[in-house]
């Protein structure tokens, strides 16, 4: 079915709907638009050495130390 015909049918159906149903239809339309954006191809951004001046060769010890620093107070309450 041609898109123009479908649009016309949707318009006619919406114009006959009760006002309280329009918000639900709008939520559905927003959901469909969201799904379409998720399907569209993502633009790839190449970093091309952007972080080359930083030291990124982390050891297991570095990672363990960082974990301790981040999570050592987890679950504790402070007064």
N, C-alpha and C positions, 0 to 999 in steps of 0.2 A: 504494500500500500504506500502511496506517495506521502512524503513528509507533510506537505501542505494540507492534505486531506486529514491526516492524523491530528495535526494541530487544530484544525477546525472542529473535529469531533471532540477533542479535549476541551477546547474553549466552550463549546455548547454544553458539555457535561458539567464543567465547572460553574457555568452561569446558572445551572439548575440546582446546584448543591446547596444545602442549608449552610448558613454562615458558620455554625459550630464545627462543621466538617472541614472547612477550608484550612485551618491551622494544621490538621493532620495531613492533608494533601501537600501543604507546603513543606512539612517535615520530610515527607517521602521524596519530593522533588530535590530537596537539599541533599538527601542521602544518595540519590542517583547521580547528582552532580559530583559528589565526593568520590563515589566509586569510579566515575569516568576519569577524574583527575589521578586516581591511583593507578589506573591502567595505562595512562599516557607515559611514553618513554621519559626516563629521567635524564636530565642534562648532566653529563660527566664533566667534572671540573678536575683538571690535571694539576697536581701540586708542584710538579717539576722541581724538586729540590728545595721547596719552601722551608723545610725544617733541617736542611743540611748543616747549618751552623750550630745545631744543638746536639748534645750527647744523648743518643738514643739507644745505646748498647747496655741495657739494664741486665743485671745479674739476678739470679734467684734470691740472693741476699738483699739486693735493693728492693725487690718486690715485696719480700717478707717484711722488711723494715717499714715500707710505705703502708702496708696493710695494718701493721701494729699501730702506726701513728693515726691512721684514719679510724680504726675500729676499737681502740682500747677503751673508750668510754661507753661503748654500746650497751644499752640496758641499764646504765647507772643513772640515778636521779641526783640532781644537784639541789642543794638548799640555799 
